Amino acid sequence: MRNEQASYDTAPAGSIRFNTDSAKMEIYNGEKWWEIDSTSPTEQTGGTRGLVFAGFQAPSYTRQIDYFNISTTGNGADFGDTLNAAAWQGALADRTRGLMLGDGNGGAESAVVSYVTIASKSDSVTFGNLTESKNYYGGLASSTRGVRAGGYGSSNVIDYCTIQSIGDFKDFGDLSQKRLTFGSGISSPTRGIYGGGSIYNPNATVQDTIDYITIATQGNSSDFGNLTQARKAVSGCGNAVRGIWSGGYTPTYVNTMDYVTLATLGNAQDFGDSTWTGAYKAPASSSTRGTWSGGRNPGGRELTIDYTQIATTGNALDFGDLNAKHDGAGGCSNGHGGLG
């Protein structure tokens, strides 16, 4: 259907129109009109592909990127290498690109962002820089925009990029609190959510706070509700309807899984238990499955990948293993909830 106000300069973010010149459907992201992506992960990679960027393999850091097809089960395979050996960074993706946030030297704080083309196995290349140099980032994305929030050392900064561009991130707004948000970002096509984390203070006080933003706009986050359990290093993923967080640290490791309905506001509810007790997992999801790879357990590092069916509730199941034990890896996919 033709939008009779195609030249309307201040259309609300999320508005859709049919462009009669290009014969394409378009969506307004709050800044400009974009063609609606008609591709799918199946067309590009044979299914939704999960990526696991780098991580800490005691006693050293790794550049390894693992990948796997989320619709199957099995072990991770070699994809390539990141620019630098790193850990406790973040990640986000659209249909074709995966971005690693904080591709720095070892576990040091870093503003460097690198990216890969998800359909082709290769090393990551330089994308640009975040607005600040930190780590323990939380990343999420829509089909056009990537958003980073929080980080180590009292950061409440939210910044963003256009994923299909190359360049530096720009200021978006602020979180409700300065806190570590590692792995906690979840998105629908319109809304981004960050759950849990810890305030940077002598006690590293853990939080149950859930903040949300409207991805296509700029501004500060708003209160969504609370997790079922206050914890940091909790990892989240989901589809366009539901988001799930797995694991975390309270300051003891937990196997808690809880979930929210992304379009509503309110507190998280119990989902089930993960297959192992731990934190700092790398999340990745398709429209039907959530996966969590590696992490830290009470005795060291983990190589297990587990998964769950997002639309149900219940305990997670074993998926396979990564190439090596590590924690603090960045996780993303080309089929998560922010892509519809």
C-alpha positions as CSV (number, residue, x, y, z in Angstrom):
1,M,0.0,0.0,0.0
2,R,1.4,3.4,-0.9
3,N,2.1,5.8,1.9
4,E,0.3,9.0,1.0
5,Q,2.8,11.0,3.2
6,A,6.0,9.7,1.6
7,S,7.7,13.0,1.9
8,Y,6.7,13.5,5.6
9,D,9.9,14.6,7.3
10,T,9.1,13.6,10.8
11,A,7.5,10.2,10.4
12,P,7.5,8.3,13.7
13,A,10.3,5.7,14.0
14,G,9.0,2.3,12.8
15,S,6.8,3.8,10.1
16,I,6.5,1.7,7.0
17,R,5.9,2.8,3.4
18,F,6.0,1.5,-0.2
19,N,8.5,3.4,-2.3
20,T,6.8,3.6,-5.8
21,D,10.1,4.6,-7.4
22,S,12.1,1.5,-6.2
23,A,9.1,-0.8,-5.8
24,K,10.5,-1.6,-2.3
25,M,9.0,-1.6,1.2
26,E,10.9,0.8,3.5
27,I,11.0,1.4,7.2
28,Y,11.9,4.7,8.9
29,N,14.5,4.2,11.7
30,G,14.1,7.7,13.2
31,E,16.8,9.2,10.9
32,K,16.1,8.0,7.4
33,W,14.1,5.5,5.3
34,W,15.7,2.0,4.8
35,E,14.7,-0.8,2.4
36,I,13.3,-3.7,4.4
37,D,15.7,-6.6,4.2
38,S,14.1,-9.6,2.3
39,T,17.0,-12.0,2.9
40,S,17.2,-14.6,5.6
41,P,20.0,-16.5,7.4
42,T,19.0,-19.6,5.5
43,E,19.7,-17.9,2.1
44,Q,23.0,-16.6,3.4
45,T,24.5,-19.3,5.5
46,G,22.2,-22.4,5.3
47,G,20.7,-21.4,8.7
48,T,21.2,-19.0,11.5
49,R,24.9,-18.9,12.4
50,G,26.1,-18.2,15.9
51,L,29.5,-16.6,16.4
52,V,31.8,-16.6,19.5
53,F,34.5,-14.0,19.5
54,A,37.8,-14.5,21.4
55,G,37.8,-14.9,25.2
56,F,40.1,-15.8,28.1
57,Q,41.7,-19.2,28.0
58,A,43.7,-19.4,31.2
59,P,46.4,-18.2,31.5
60,S,46.2,-16.3,28.2
61,Y,43.7,-14.6,25.8
62,T,42.7,-15.9,22.4
63,R,41.9,-14.5,19.0
64,Q,39.8,-17.5,18.0
65,I,36.3,-17.1,16.4
66,D,34.1,-20.1,16.6
67,Y,30.8,-20.6,14.7
68,F,28.0,-23.1,14.6
69,N,24.5,-23.5,13.0
70,I,22.0,-22.8,15.7
71,S,19.3,-25.0,14.1
72,T,21.4,-28.1,14.5
73,T,23.5,-29.5,17.4
74,G,27.2,-30.1,17.4
75,N,30.6,-28.6,18.2
76,G,31.9,-25.2,17.2
77,A,34.1,-24.9,14.1
78,D,36.9,-22.4,13.3
79,F,35.7,-19.2,11.6
80,G,38.9,-17.0,11.8
81,D,40.6,-14.7,14.2
82,T,39.9,-11.3,15.8
83,L,42.3,-8.4,15.3
84,N,43.7,-8.9,18.8
85,A,43.6,-11.4,21.6
86,A,40.9,-10.2,23.9
87,A,38.2,-11.0,26.4
88,W,35.2,-9.5,28.3
89,Q,34.2,-7.5,25.3
90,G,30.8,-7.4,23.6
91,A,29.2,-8.3,20.3
92,L,26.2,-7.5,18.1
93,A,25.1,-8.4,14.5
94,D,22.7,-7.8,11.7
95,R,21.8,-10.3,8.9
96,T,25.3,-10.0,7.3
97,R,27.8,-8.5,9.7
98,G,29.0,-9.4,13.2
99,L,30.7,-6.7,15.3
100,M,33.1,-7.3,18.1
101,L,33.1,-4.4,20.7
102,G,36.4,-3.9,22.4
103,D,38.8,-5.8,20.1
104,G,41.8,-4.7,22.3
105,N,45.0,-6.0,23.6
106,G,44.5,-8.8,26.0
107,G,41.9,-8.1,28.7
108,A,42.7,-4.4,28.6
109,E,40.0,-1.8,28.1
110,S,39.5,-0.9,24.5
111,A,37.4,1.2,22.2
112,V,38.3,-0.7,19.0
113,V,35.4,-2.3,17.0
114,S,36.1,-4.9,14.4
115,Y,33.7,-6.9,12.2
116,V,33.3,-10.0,10.1
117,T,31.0,-11.0,7.2
118,I,29.0,-13.8,8.8
119,A,28.4,-15.8,5.6
120,S,32.2,-16.1,4.9
121,K,34.8,-17.5,7.2
122,S,37.6,-15.0,7.7
123,D,39.5,-12.8,10.2
124,S,37.8,-9.7,11.5
125,V,38.8,-6.2,10.1
126,T,38.6,-2.7,11.6
127,F,35.1,-1.0,11.8
128,G,35.8,2.0,14.0
129,N,35.8,3.0,17.7
130,L,33.3,3.3,20.5
131,T,32.9,6.7,22.2
132,E,34.9,5.4,25.2
133,S,37.5,2.8,26.0
134,K,36.1,0.2,28.4
135,N,35.3,-3.6,28.5
136,Y,32.5,-5.7,29.9
137,Y,30.1,-4.2,27.3
138,G,26.6,-5.2,26.5
139,G,25.7,-5.2,22.8
140,L,22.3,-5.5,20.9
141,A,21.0,-4.6,17.5
142,S,18.1,-4.1,15.1
143,S,18.4,-4.8,11.4
144,T,20.1,-1.4,10.9
145,R,21.6,-0.1,14.2
146,G,23.9,-1.6,16.7
147,V,23.9,-0.3,20.3
148,R,26.5,-0.7,23.1
149,A,25.8,0.1,26.8
150,G,27.8,0.3,30.0
151,G,31.2,-1.1,30.8
152,Y,33.9,-1.5,33.4
153,G,34.9,1.5,35.5
154,S,31.6,3.3,36.2
155,S,30.1,3.7,32.7
156,N,26.5,4.4,32.0
157,V,27.2,5.4,28.4
158,I,25.0,4.2,25.5
159,D,26.4,4.6,22.0
160,Y,25.3,3.3,18.6
161,C,26.4,2.8,15.0
162,T,24.8,2.0,11.6
163,I,26.0,-1.6,11.2
164,Q,26.3,-1.4,7.4
165,S,28.6,1.6,7.6
166,I,32.2,1.9,8.6
167,G,33.2,4.4,11.3
168,D,32.9,5.4,14.9
169,F,30.0,5.0,17.3
170,K,27.9,8.1,18.3
171,D,26.3,9.1,21.6
172,F,22.8,7.6,22.2
173,G,22.1,8.4,25.9
174,D,22.6,7.0,29.3
175,L,21.7,3.9,31.3
176,S,19.8,4.4,34.6
177,Q,23.0,3.3,36.5
178,K,26.7,3.1,35.8
179,R,27.3,-0.6,35.6
180,L,28.9,-3.6,33.8
181,T,26.5,-5.0,31.3
182,F,28.5,-7.9,29.8
183,G,26.4,-10.1,27.5
184,S,23.1,-8.9,28.8
185,G,21.7,-7.2,25.7
186,I,18.5,-8.5,24.1
187,S,16.4,-6.9,21.3
188,S,13.2,-7.0,19.3
189,P,13.1,-5.0,16.0
190,T,12.1,-1.9,18.0
191,R,13.2,-2.3,21.6
192,G,16.6,-3.0,23.3
193,I,16.8,-4.4,26.8
194,Y,19.8,-4.7,29.3
195,G,19.3,-6.9,32.3
196,G,21.4,-7.2,35.5
197,G,25.1,-6.3,35.9
198,S,27.0,-4.8,38.8
199,I,27.8,-1.3,39.9
200,Y,31.4,-0.4,39.9
201,N,32.1,0.1,43.6
202,P,34.3,-1.6,46.2
203,N,31.7,-4.3,46.7
204,A,30.8,-4.7,43.0
205,T,27.1,-4.7,44.1
206,V,25.1,-6.9,41.8
207,Q,21.8,-5.6,40.2
208,D,18.5,-7.0,39.2
209,T,17.6,-3.8,37.1
210,I,16.2,-4.2,33.6
211,D,16.5,-1.1,31.4
212,Y,15.1,-0.6,27.9
213,I,15.5,1.8,25.0
214,T,13.8,2.3,21.7
215,I,16.6,1.4,19.2
216,A,15.6,3.8,16.4
217,T,15.7,6.9,18.6
218,Q,18.3,8.5,20.9
219,G,17.8,9.1,24.6
220,N,18.2,7.7,28.1
221,S,17.0,4.2,29.1
222,S,13.8,3.7,31.0
223,D,12.8,1.1,33.7
224,F,11.5,-2.2,32.4
225,G,11.3,-4.2,35.6
226,N,13.6,-6.6,37.5
227,L,15.3,-10.0,37.0
228,T,14.2,-12.9,39.3
229,Q,17.7,-12.7,40.8
230,A,20.2,-9.9,41.1
231,R,23.4,-10.9,39.3
232,K,26.2,-9.8,37.1
233,A,27.8,-11.5,34.1
234,V,24.4,-12.8,33.0
235,S,24.0,-13.4,29.3
236,G,20.9,-12.8,27.3
237,C,19.4,-13.6,23.8
238,G,16.0,-14.1,22.3
239,N,13.6,-13.8,19.4
240,A,11.3,-10.9,18.5
241,V,8.9,-11.8,21.2
242,R,10.8,-13.2,24.2
243,G,14.2,-12.6,25.8
244,I,16.0,-15.1,28.1
245,W,18.9,-14.5,30.4
246,S,21.2,-17.4,31.5
247,G,23.6,-17.9,34.4
248,G,25.4,-15.2,36.3
249,Y,27.3,-14.4,39.5
250,T,25.6,-13.3,42.7
251,P,28.6,-13.5,44.2
252,T,28.2,-17.2,43.8
253,Y,27.7,-18.8,40.3
254,V,24.2,-19.7,39.4
255,N,22.3,-21.8,36.8
256,T,19.3,-19.5,36.8
257,M,17.4,-18.8,33.6
258,D,14.6,-16.1,33.5
259,Y,12.7,-14.4,30.7
260,V,10.6,-11.4,29.7
261,T,8.1,-10.6,26.9
262,L,9.9,-7.8,25.1
263,A,6.9,-5.7,24.1
264,T,5.6,-5.4,27.7
265,L,7.0,-4.0,30.9
266,G,7.4,-6.0,34.1
267,N,9.5,-8.4,36.0
268,A,11.2,-11.4,34.6
269,Q,9.8,-14.9,35.3
270,D,11.5,-18.2,35.9
271,F,12.3,-20.1,32.7
272,G,14.3,-23.2,34.0
273,D,17.9,-24.1,34.6
274,S,21.0,-24.0,32.4
275,T,23.0,-27.3,32.0
276,W,25.8,-26.0,34.1
277,T,26.4,-23.4,36.8
278,G,28.4,-20.4,35.7
279,A,28.7,-16.9,34.2
280,Y,30.3,-14.9,31.3
281,K,28.7,-17.0,28.6
282,A,28.5,-16.0,24.9
283,P,24.9,-15.8,23.8
284,A,23.5,-16.3,20.3
285,S,19.9,-17.0,19.0
286,S,17.7,-17.8,16.1
287,S,13.9,-17.1,15.9
288,T,13.3,-20.4,17.8
289,R,16.4,-21.2,19.8
290,G,18.7,-19.5,22.3
291,T,22.3,-20.8,22.8
292,W,25.0,-20.0,25.4
293,S,28.6,-20.9,24.8
294,G,31.5,-21.3,27.2
295,G,32.0,-19.2,30.3
296,R,33.3,-19.4,33.8
297,N,32.3,-22.1,36.3
298,P,33.3,-22.5,40.0
299,G,36.3,-24.5,39.0
300,G,37.6,-22.6,35.9
301,R,36.6,-22.2,32.3
302,E,33.9,-24.0,30.3
303,L,33.6,-25.3,26.7
304,T,29.9,-26.4,26.8
305,I,27.3,-25.0,24.5
306,D,23.7,-25.4,25.7
307,Y,20.4,-24.3,24.2
308,T,16.7,-24.0,24.8
309,Q,13.6,-23.5,22.7
310,I,12.7,-19.9,23.3
311,A,8.9,-20.3,23.0
312,T,8.7,-22.9,25.8
313,T,9.9,-23.0,29.4
314,G,12.2,-25.7,30.9
315,N,15.8,-26.6,31.4
316,A,18.4,-26.1,28.8
317,L,19.8,-29.0,26.8
318,D,23.4,-29.9,25.6
319,F,24.2,-28.6,22.2
320,G,27.9,-29.4,21.8
321,D,31.3,-27.9,22.7
322,L,33.5,-25.0,21.7
323,N,37.0,-25.6,20.3
324,A,38.5,-24.7,23.7
325,K,37.5,-23.7,27.2
326,H,37.2,-20.0,27.7
327,D,35.1,-17.3,29.3
328,G,34.3,-13.7,28.5
329,A,33.7,-14.2,24.8
330,G,31.4,-12.0,22.7
331,G,28.4,-13.8,21.2
332,C,26.0,-12.8,18.3
333,S,24.1,-14.3,15.4
334,N,22.4,-13.3,12.1
335,G,19.0,-14.4,13.2
336,H,18.3,-12.8,16.6
337,G,15.1,-11.1,17.7
338,G,16.2,-7.6,16.7
339,L,16.0,-8.8,13.1
340,G,12.4,-9.8,13.2
